[in-house]
């Protein structure tokens, strides 16, 4: 897919109008679902394709398996320092 850059506007209620060109390219229809990923000051909006909550959260559960309980306090301290 070719790169598309456009600007959306946030309403007073926090709603964002997705530009029509992007909606058409992504086949986004009224009632369709998207998921939001936030990292630092970057926000990624991804189309959800009839996935269950279990499918959507699978990457989070897999990441959880890589962290040992005894490592949690150290990770918390590192994150708080940021």
ZAMARGU-4260 file (C-alpha; in steps of 0.2 Angstrom, whole numbers, plus 5000, padded with zeros to 4 digits):
<rodrens>
0) 5000/5000/5000 | 5007/5017/4996 | 5010/5029/5010 | 4996/5041/5014 | 4997/5056/5025
5) 4983/5067/5030 | 4977/5077/5045 | 4962/5073/5056 | 4953/5085/5068 | 4948/5081/5086
10) 4931/5087/5091 | 4927/5094/5108 | 4921/5076/5113 | 4937/5068/5108 | 4931/5061/5092
15) 4943/5060/5077 | 4936/5061/5059 | 4947/5049/5048 | 4950/5057/5031 | 4939/5049/5017
20) 4955/5044/5007 | 4961/5034/5022 | 4944/5027/5026 | 4942/5021/5008 | 4960/5013/5007
25) 4957/5004/5023 | 4939/4999/5019 | 4933/5007/5035 | 4914/5007/5037 | 4902/5014/5050
30) 4902/5003/5065 | 4919/4995/5060 | 4932/4993/5074 | 4949/5000/5077 | 4962/4997/5091
35) 4974/5011/5097 | 4992/5008/5102 | 5001/5022/5111 | 5020/5023/5113 | 5028/5039/5119
40) 5020/5052/5108 | 5016/5040/5094 | 4998/5034/5091 | 4995/5019/5080 | 4977/5015/5075
45) 4974/4998/5067 | 4959/4991/5059 | 4952/4976/5069 | 4946/4962/5057 | 4933/4952/5067
50) 4945/4947/5080 | 4940/4941/5097 | 4946/4950/5113 | 4957/4934/5115 | 4965/4937/5098
55) 4968/4955/5101 | 4976/4953/5118 | 4987/4938/5113 | 5003/4948/5110 | 5001/4955/5128
60) 4998/4938/5135 | 5014/4932/5126 | 5024/4946/5133 | 5018/4943/5150 | 5025/4925/5149
65) 5043/4932/5146 | 5043/4942/5163 | 5047/4932/5179 | 5038/4938/5194 | 5054/4941/5203
70) 5059/4953/5190 | 5043/4964/5192 | 5050/4976/5206 | 5065/4980/5196 | 5055/4983/5180
75) 5043/4995/5190 | 5058/5005/5197 | 5065/5007/5179 | 5048/5013/5172 | 5046/5025/5186
80) 5063/5033/5183 | 5057/5037/5165
</rodrens>
